Amino acid sequence: MHRFDNQTVLVTGGTGGQGSSHVRAFHAEGANVVIGGIDAERGDALVDELGDRARFAHLDVTDESSWSAAVTTAERAFGGLSVLVNNAGVQNPPALIEHTDQATWSRILDVNLTGAFLGIKAAVPALRRSTEGAVVNIASTMGLGGTAHYAPYVASKWALRGLTQTAALELGRDRIRVNTIHPGVIATPFIHEPAAGAGAAIADFYSPEPFAVPRLGEPADVTRLLLFLASPEASFITGSEYVIDGGLQLGPALQAEAA
Ligand SMILES: NC(=O)c1ccc[n+]([C@@H]2O[C@H](COP(=O)([O-])OP(=O)(O)OC[C@H]3O[C@@H](n4cnc5c(N)ncnc54)[C@H](O)[C@@H]3O)[C@@H](O)[C@H]2O)c1
């Protein structure tokens, strides 16, 4: 008996980074998993690794038709959908607002915000048919304040919070809960690979040393929180936001005094 036996989970951006950690953990907990993503090679490799109870769905979250195909994959292969994880996300190359072009602004909002909107829209009918449904949107601690050079990313993650709260209100009576996770700095390609057109990785901005837990987060840190929020253990939690950042939001920690 596992926490997600007989449930089907769709994870966007599920082929790598935090997404593949989430996919593996849901699968290990008994779920059928639909790995939504744009990298078919990595998606197929993950399906081969997991074997039974896994499918890859080619899913560009900005494309409404690929959303309906992914939900159909879940329903045809596994008979339904109970959990949607809007994990896919992109960051903008660091630039001041005055140097950010509209195409960059639109691309980041399309993936990070419109992608989640389209996902909720496409998944709701299937989630409603499930006994209990859950949506978890992966935002960021950068959606809790301002960060110079990251206006499109920051704005997209702030807006995701409003989408989460509104969806929670609209869907609560259908037994569908909607929550947000705000990761801090998590060790994935996201922080190690410089954004397109920029010379610096985002990790260069965040040494973990000054903070209460002086290490980078691991995908598994986020995965454990996600599985809790998606599970019936969290049945009274909706419209909520969970920060998982090792204390980054608190500011620098008290340093031990030199002896
Ligand atoms: N790594 C961090 O420090 C950090 C911190 C806060 C929030 N986040 C958020 O966590 C989420 C996962 O990021 P990650 O750290 O695993 O980074 P990552 O770059 O490894 O993963 C992002 C995933 O999104 C996918 N993706 C991009 N555009 C897509 C599209 N149009 N359609 C479908 N998939 C698309 C990519 O293929 C990739 O699999 C993102 O939403 C990111 O904003 C990351």
The ligand as an SDF file (V2000), in Angstrom:
LIG
                    3D

 44 48  0  0  0  0  0  0  0  0999 V2000
   16.1900   25.6610   -9.5240 N   0  0  0  0  0  0  0  0  0  0  0  0
   15.8350   26.6890   -8.7840 C   0  0  0  0  0  0  0  0  0  0  0  0
   16.6550   27.2910   -8.0610 O   0  0  0  0  0  0  0  0  0  0  0  0
   14.4070   27.1480   -8.7560 C   0  0  0  0  0  0  0  0  0  0  0  0
   14.0320   28.0380   -7.7540 C   0  0  0  0  0  0  0  0  0  0  0  0
   12.7140   28.4600   -7.6770 C   0  0  0  0  0  0  0  0  0  0  0  0
   11.7880   27.9720   -8.5650 C   0  0  0  0  0  0  0  0  0  0  0  0
   12.1760   27.1160   -9.5410 N   0  0  0  0  0  0  0  0  0  0  0  0
   11.1360   26.6250  -10.4390 C   0  0  0  0  0  0  0  0  0  0  0  0
   11.1120   25.2130  -10.3770 O   0  0  0  0  0  0  0  0  0  0  0  0
   10.5960   24.7120  -11.6100 C   0  0  0  0  0  0  0  0  0  0  0  0
   11.4860   23.5830  -12.1110 C   0  0  0  0  0  0  0  0  0  0  0  0
   12.7460   24.1330  -12.4360 O   0  0  0  0  0  0  0  0  0  0  0  0
   14.0970   23.2900  -12.3400 P   0  0  0  0  0  0  0  0  0  0  0  0
   14.8630   23.8490  -11.2240 O   0  0  0  0  0  0  0  0  0  0  0  0
   13.8080   21.8350  -12.3550 O   0  0  0  0  0  0  0  0  0  0  0  0
   14.7860   23.7510  -13.6930 O   0  0  0  0  0  0  0  0  0  0  0  0
   15.0660   22.9740  -15.0780 P   0  0  0  0  0  0  0  0  0  0  0  0
   15.5200   24.0200  -16.0270 O   0  0  0  0  0  0  0  0  0  0  0  0
   15.9060   21.7970  -14.8210 O   0  0  0  0  0  0  0  0  0  0  0  0
   13.6190   22.4520  -15.4710 O   0  0  0  0  0  0  0  0  0  0  0  0
   12.6670   23.2310  -16.1430 C   0  0  0  0  0  0  0  0  0  0  0  0
   11.8630   22.3040  -17.0140 C   0  0  0  0  0  0  0  0  0  0  0  0
   10.8490   23.0450  -17.7000 O   0  0  0  0  0  0  0  0  0  0  0  0
   10.7970   22.5480  -19.0240 C   0  0  0  0  0  0  0  0  0  0  0  0
   10.1860   23.5150  -19.9280 N   0  0  0  0  0  0  0  0  0  0  0  0
   10.6550   24.7200  -20.3220 C   0  0  0  0  0  0  0  0  0  0  0  0
    9.8020   25.2800  -21.2030 N   0  0  0  0  0  0  0  0  0  0  0  0
    8.7710   24.4040  -21.3510 C   0  0  0  0  0  0  0  0  0  0  0  0
    7.5810   24.4020  -22.1040 C   0  0  0  0  0  0  0  0  0  0  0  0
    7.2610   25.4330  -22.9210 N   0  0  0  0  0  0  0  0  0  0  0  0
    6.7420   23.3480  -22.0140 N   0  0  0  0  0  0  0  0  0  0  0  0
    7.0420   22.2980  -21.2220 C   0  0  0  0  0  0  0  0  0  0  0  0
    8.1680   22.2300  -20.4820 N   0  0  0  0  0  0  0  0  0  0  0  0
    9.0170   23.2780  -20.5490 C   0  0  0  0  0  0  0  0  0  0  0  0
   12.2440   22.2530  -19.3850 C   0  0  0  0  0  0  0  0  0  0  0  0
   12.3380   21.3770  -20.4950 O   0  0  0  0  0  0  0  0  0  0  0  0
   12.7230   21.6180  -18.0840 C   0  0  0  0  0  0  0  0  0  0  0  0
   12.4410   20.2340  -18.0650 O   0  0  0  0  0  0  0  0  0  0  0  0
   10.4780   25.8970  -12.5480 C   0  0  0  0  0  0  0  0  0  0  0  0
    9.1260   26.3450  -12.5700 O   0  0  0  0  0  0  0  0  0  0  0  0
   11.3520   26.9520  -11.8960 C   0  0  0  0  0  0  0  0  0  0  0  0
   10.9110   28.2740  -12.2120 O   0  0  0  0  0  0  0  0  0  0  0  0
   13.4620   26.6880   -9.6680 C   0  0  0  0  0  0  0  0  0  0  0  0
  1  2  1  0
  2  3  2  0
  2  4  1  0
  4  5  1  0
  4 44  2  0
  5  6  2  0
  6  7  1  0
  7  8  2  0
  8  9  1  0
  8 44  1  0
  9 10  1  0
  9 42  1  0
 10 11  1  0
 11 12  1  0
 11 40  1  0
 12 13  1  0
 13 14  1  0
 14 15  2  0
 14 16  1  0
 14 17  1  0
 17 18  1  0
 18 19  2  0
 18 20  1  0
 18 21  1  0
 21 22  1  0
 22 23  1  0
 23 24  1  0
 23 38  1  0
 24 25  1  0
 25 26  1  0
 25 36  1  0
 26 27  1  0
 26 35  1  0
 27 28  2  0
 28 29  1  0
 29 30  1  0
 29 35  2  0
 30 31  1  0
 30 32  2  0
 32 33  1  0
 33 34  2  0
 34 35  1  0
 36 37  1  0
 36 38  1  0
 38 39  1  0
 40 41  1  0
 40 42  1  0
 42 43  1  0
M  CHG  2   8   1  16  -1
M  END
$$$$
